[in-house]
Amino acid sequence: NGPDDTGATEVTMALTNTYLQIAATNMDRPGKKVKGFSQGSDPPVVRRKSLNIKSVNQSNPVAGARNRIDVTVESSSDVPEMDMSVWPLTGATFLEGSYTSVCTSAIEWHLQGPSINFRTCVLEATKSATITFYITNPTTLQTSPDMSIQPSDPIFGGVLTLEKGKPGTFFGIAGFYEPMTVVRFEFTKKSISQSTPVSSRINTLTVTLQATVELSAADNSTITLSNLTGAVVNASQSLVLSGDAEGKFCMAGGAAGNAAWIAETRSVELTLCTGESLPANSEAAFSFEI
């Protein structure tokens, strides 16, 4: 067969000889599905094998955390057992015995790249199969690299680009679901200062914070400042906030610009007001008096 797709055109048969002639007429063909291709039994049909769907995504980008990787493939034709390689999973550590796909009989981890090799069972034409395995993320922060997949059968075209599934942001992190994106959930800024150390005086505390993730009221985000030993607060057990971020915080059921004082633990609880958020990697500052 040639390398290009050929449709199911009619094949005819005719006869001529010295004495008679039979006009060309269409030949009968089985019309059966072969190798997953409709009319695959009918010459001159030619269909190229290809991976129509080949995508990859992850569940958790946190540095050093357990992370599920899902590789989804769909072939244009039935495919027998075949090895495939996916790479690069830079800095990852494979967790043995953690794959779940019914279409995977063996997984072999390779550190060169590093890549992961797996053998699929028979893939039915146009039916997608997802191969799932687990890794431990590296501790080094990184963005998602270009990902590749290579079937062992060269008829599929050698090295193919994997599409990264689930685009967009989550917790304000771009590429959250893109494989081998590695981040840390942490405060990159967390400073506190006071206006006076003199005893029995009103003291203004100023807090500046910045997180690597979006903090949102929808996620019930609460910030706690602890160990404010010796601090004394008014009987209402509430603190009035001032500063750029004052309007983003509320006490439970209260107006914006307030925080709760927990006398037993000498701590301050700040809860984001309904509909409010602090974007990832943005600085917020506020002050209050004790």
C-alpha positions as CSV (number, residue, x, y, z in Angstrom):
1,N,0.0,0.0,0.0
2,G,1.0,3.6,-0.5
3,P,1.7,5.9,2.4
4,D,-1.5,8.1,2.0
5,D,-5.1,7.6,2.8
6,T,-7.2,6.2,-0.1
7,G,-11.0,6.2,-0.2
8,A,-13.3,3.3,-1.0
9,T,-13.6,3.9,-4.7
10,E,-15.2,1.3,-6.8
11,V,-13.1,-1.4,-8.4
12,T,-14.5,-2.7,-11.8
13,M,-13.9,-5.7,-13.9
14,A,-14.3,-5.9,-17.7
15,L,-13.5,-8.4,-20.4
16,T,-12.6,-8.0,-24.1
17,N,-11.5,-10.7,-26.6
18,T,-11.6,-11.4,-30.3
19,Y,-15.3,-12.4,-30.2
20,L,-17.0,-10.7,-27.3
21,Q,-16.9,-8.0,-24.7
22,I,-18.2,-7.7,-21.1
23,A,-18.7,-4.1,-20.0
24,A,-16.9,-2.9,-16.9
25,T,-19.0,-3.5,-13.7
26,N,-18.4,-2.9,-10.0
27,M,-16.8,-5.8,-8.2
28,D,-18.3,-7.1,-5.0
29,R,-16.4,-6.3,-1.8
30,P,-16.9,-7.6,1.8
31,G,-17.4,-4.2,3.4
32,K,-16.0,-5.5,6.6
33,K,-14.1,-3.7,9.4
34,V,-10.4,-4.7,9.4
35,K,-7.8,-3.6,12.0
36,G,-10.3,-1.2,13.4
37,F,-10.9,0.6,10.0
38,S,-14.3,0.8,8.5
39,Q,-14.3,-0.9,5.0
40,G,-10.8,-2.1,5.7
41,S,-11.5,-5.3,3.7
42,D,-12.3,-3.3,0.5
43,P,-9.5,-2.4,-1.9
44,P,-8.2,0.1,-2.6
45,V,-8.9,1.5,0.9
46,V,-5.7,2.6,2.7
47,R,-5.7,4.2,6.1
48,R,-2.8,5.5,8.1
49,K,-2.4,4.5,11.7
50,S,-2.3,7.5,14.0
51,L,-2.7,8.5,17.6
52,N,-5.7,10.9,17.3
53,I,-5.6,11.8,21.0
54,K,-2.4,11.9,23.0
55,S,-2.6,14.1,26.1
56,V,-1.1,14.3,29.5
57,N,-1.9,16.1,32.8
58,Q,-1.1,16.0,36.5
59,S,-3.0,16.2,39.7
60,N,-0.6,18.0,42.1
61,P,2.2,20.4,41.3
62,V,3.5,20.8,44.9
63,A,7.3,20.2,45.3
64,G,8.1,16.9,46.9
65,A,4.5,15.7,46.8
66,R,2.8,12.6,45.4
67,N,1.5,13.4,41.9
68,R,-0.8,11.4,39.6
69,I,0.1,11.5,35.9
70,D,-2.6,10.6,33.4
71,V,-1.6,9.8,29.8
72,T,-4.5,9.4,27.4
73,V,-4.2,7.9,23.9
74,E,-6.6,7.0,21.2
75,S,-5.6,5.2,18.0
76,S,-7.3,5.5,14.6
77,S,-7.1,1.7,14.3
78,D,-7.0,-1.4,16.4
79,V,-3.5,-1.7,17.9
80,P,-2.0,-4.9,19.4
81,E,0.2,-4.8,22.5
82,M,2.8,-2.1,22.1
83,D,5.4,-0.3,24.1
84,M,5.2,3.5,24.5
85,S,7.6,6.0,26.1
86,V,6.7,9.3,27.7
87,W,9.3,12.0,28.6
88,P,10.7,14.1,30.1
89,L,9.5,13.7,33.7
90,T,12.4,15.9,35.0
91,G,13.5,15.3,38.5
92,A,10.6,12.9,39.3
93,T,10.8,9.7,41.3
94,F,8.6,6.8,40.2
95,L,6.3,5.2,42.8
96,E,6.1,1.4,42.2
97,G,2.8,-0.4,42.0
98,S,0.7,2.7,41.7
99,Y,-0.6,2.5,38.2
100,T,-4.3,1.8,37.8
101,S,-5.1,1.6,34.1
102,V,-6.6,-1.8,33.0
103,C,-4.8,-1.3,29.7
104,T,-1.3,-1.5,31.2
105,S,0.3,-4.8,31.9
106,A,3.8,-3.5,32.9
107,I,5.5,-0.3,33.6
108,E,9.2,0.1,33.5
109,W,10.9,3.3,34.9
110,H,13.9,4.8,33.1
111,L,16.1,7.4,34.6
112,Q,17.5,8.5,31.3
113,G,15.5,11.6,30.5
114,P,13.8,10.6,32.6
115,S,11.2,8.7,30.7
116,I,8.6,6.2,31.6
117,N,8.0,3.1,29.4
118,F,4.7,1.1,29.4
119,R,3.1,-1.6,27.4
120,T,-0.5,-1.2,26.4
121,C,-3.0,-4.0,25.9
122,V,-5.0,-4.1,22.7
123,L,-6.3,-0.6,21.9
124,E,-9.6,-0.6,20.1
125,A,-10.0,1.9,17.3
126,T,-11.4,5.3,18.3
127,K,-11.6,4.3,22.0
128,S,-9.4,6.2,24.3
129,A,-7.3,4.6,27.0
130,T,-5.8,6.3,30.0
131,I,-2.6,5.1,31.6
132,T,-2.2,6.3,35.1
133,F,0.9,6.3,37.3
134,Y,2.2,8.1,40.3
135,I,5.5,9.9,40.9
136,T,7.0,12.0,43.7
137,N,7.6,15.5,42.4
138,P,11.1,17.0,42.5
139,T,11.8,19.6,45.2
140,T,13.2,22.1,42.7
141,L,10.7,24.6,41.3
142,Q,10.2,24.3,37.5
143,T,7.7,25.0,34.7
144,S,6.2,22.3,32.5
145,P,8.5,21.2,29.7
146,D,7.4,20.1,26.2
147,M,6.2,16.5,26.6
148,S,6.7,13.7,24.0
149,I,5.3,10.2,23.4
150,Q,6.9,7.6,21.2
151,P,5.1,4.4,20.2
152,S,7.4,1.4,19.5
153,D,5.7,0.8,16.2
154,P,7.4,3.3,13.7
155,I,4.2,3.3,11.6
156,F,2.8,5.9,14.0
157,G,5.5,8.4,13.0
158,G,8.1,8.2,15.7
159,V,8.3,10.9,18.4
160,L,5.0,12.7,18.8
161,T,4.1,15.8,20.9
162,L,1.8,15.3,23.9
163,E,-0.9,17.8,24.4
164,K,-1.1,19.2,27.9
165,G,-4.6,18.7,29.3
166,K,-6.7,20.9,31.6
167,P,-5.3,24.3,30.6
168,G,-5.7,27.4,32.9
169,T,-5.0,28.3,36.5
170,F,-5.9,26.8,39.8
171,F,-5.3,28.6,43.1
172,G,-3.9,31.3,40.9
173,I,-1.1,29.1,39.6
174,A,-0.7,29.1,35.8
175,G,-0.1,25.6,34.4
176,F,-1.3,23.8,37.6
177,Y,-2.3,20.7,35.7
178,E,0.5,20.8,33.2
179,P,2.9,17.9,33.9
180,M,6.1,18.6,35.8
181,T,5.0,22.1,36.8
182,V,6.4,22.2,40.3
183,V,5.5,24.9,42.8
184,R,5.5,25.5,46.6
185,F,2.5,26.7,48.6
186,E,4.2,29.2,50.9
187,F,4.4,32.8,52.0
188,T,7.2,34.6,50.1
189,K,6.7,37.7,52.2
190,K,5.6,37.5,55.9
191,S,6.8,40.5,57.8
192,I,5.5,42.2,61.0
193,S,6.6,45.4,62.7
194,Q,5.4,47.5,65.6
195,S,5.3,51.3,66.3
196,T,6.5,51.1,69.9
197,P,8.0,48.7,72.5
198,V,7.0,50.9,75.5
199,S,4.8,49.1,78.0
200,S,1.2,50.0,78.5
201,R,1.1,52.1,75.3
202,I,-1.0,51.7,72.2
203,N,1.0,49.8,69.7
204,T,0.4,49.6,66.0
205,L,1.4,46.4,64.3
206,T,1.8,46.3,60.6
207,V,1.7,43.1,58.6
208,T,2.9,42.5,55.0
209,L,2.2,39.2,53.3
210,Q,2.5,37.6,49.9
211,A,1.7,34.0,49.0
212,T,2.5,31.8,46.0
213,V,-1.1,30.8,45.7
214,E,-4.4,32.7,45.5
215,L,-6.1,33.0,48.8
216,S,-9.9,33.1,48.4
217,A,-13.0,33.4,50.5
218,A,-14.5,30.7,48.3
219,D,-11.8,28.4,49.7
220,N,-12.5,29.5,53.3
221,S,-9.0,31.0,53.5
222,T,-8.1,32.1,57.0
223,I,-4.8,33.7,58.1
224,T,-3.6,33.3,61.7
225,L,-1.0,35.4,63.5
226,S,0.1,33.6,66.6
227,N,2.2,34.2,69.7
228,L,1.5,37.9,70.3
229,T,2.5,37.3,73.9
230,G,1.3,40.0,76.4
231,A,-0.9,41.8,74.0
232,V,-4.1,43.3,75.3
233,V,-7.2,44.0,73.2
234,N,-10.5,45.7,73.9
235,A,-13.4,43.8,75.4
236,S,-15.1,43.3,72.0
237,Q,-12.3,40.9,71.0
238,S,-12.2,42.5,67.6
239,L,-9.5,44.5,65.8
240,V,-10.1,47.3,63.4
241,L,-7.8,47.1,60.4
242,S,-6.3,49.9,58.3
243,G,-4.1,49.8,55.2
244,D,-4.4,48.8,51.6
245,A,-5.9,45.4,52.4
246,E,-8.2,46.3,55.2
247,G,-11.4,45.9,53.2
248,K,-10.6,42.4,52.3
249,F,-11.0,40.9,55.7
250,C,-14.1,40.4,57.9
251,M,-15.0,38.8,61.2
252,A,-17.6,36.1,60.9
253,G,-20.9,37.8,60.1
254,G,-19.3,41.3,60.5
255,A,-18.4,44.2,58.4
256,A,-15.2,44.5,56.3
257,G,-12.1,45.9,57.9
258,N,-12.1,43.7,61.1
259,A,-10.2,40.8,62.5
260,A,-10.9,38.5,65.4
261,W,-8.7,38.4,68.5
262,I,-8.4,35.0,70.2
263,A,-7.4,35.9,73.8
264,E,-6.7,32.3,74.9
265,T,-3.9,31.9,72.3
266,R,-2.9,35.5,71.9
267,S,-3.6,35.3,68.2
268,V,-5.3,37.2,65.4
269,E,-7.6,35.5,62.8
270,L,-8.2,37.1,59.5
271,T,-10.9,35.7,57.3
272,L,-11.4,37.0,53.7
273,C,-14.8,38.6,53.1
274,T,-17.3,37.0,50.8
275,G,-16.2,37.5,47.2
276,E,-12.7,38.7,48.1
277,S,-9.4,37.2,47.3
278,L,-5.6,37.9,47.4
279,P,-4.1,37.0,44.0
280,A,-1.1,34.7,43.9
281,N,2.2,36.6,44.2
282,S,0.6,39.9,45.1
283,E,1.5,41.8,48.2
284,A,-1.1,42.8,50.9
285,A,-0.5,45.0,53.9
286,F,-2.7,46.0,56.9
287,S,-2.3,47.4,60.4
288,F,-4.1,47.1,63.7
289,E,-3.7,48.4,67.3
290,I,-3.2,46.4,70.5
